[in-house]
């Protein structure tokens, strides 16, 4: 908020005068500083709960496709938040967990395990 253009000095001075009985240390400068840090929610820089992501937002954050998001939700890797029968969102903490590596398959095999080396596979294919 640009205090100097949105609130006239007369209003600031009147507010300081009205509040001076309750807050004797208040000055015009302190009031302006407090108004600059106020975020409009009720307290300066109040923590707002993070809203759930849409499938598309989660896909963009994770760098995957929408079908992959659907698979992650079906497998439980992403927590589904239902608003109605058709409106689905994704819990932000589950997206953060995947971004941080929790629940990620780090093997690089996408859940499929093999005991054969690539050379064995090539040799078997050539037989």
C-alpha positions, 0 to 999 in steps of 0.5 A: 500500500502506498501510504503517502498517496492513499492516506492524506497527512491530515488523516494520519495526524487525526488517527495519531491524535485519536490513538495517543491516549491509548498508545502514547508512543505512537507517532505519524511515522510509526503509524505509517510503518505499521500500515506498510507492514499490515497485510490486510488479514488482521495481523502483520504478515499473518501466515495464511494456510496454503491452498490445495493445488489443482492437478495442473498446478501440481503437474507443473510443480512436479514436472510431470503429466496429468496422467502421472498426477492421476497415477500418483493420486491413485497410488497414494503418493499424492493426497487427494482433497475432494471438494465435490464429486468432480472437483479434486485438488491435491494437498500441498504437503503431499506435493512438497513431500514429493519435491523433497524426495519423500516417496520418490522412487530413487532407484531410477527403475520406476518400481521395476527391479531387475537382477540382470545387467544390460550386457546380459540382456544384450547377450540374451537378445543376440542368442 
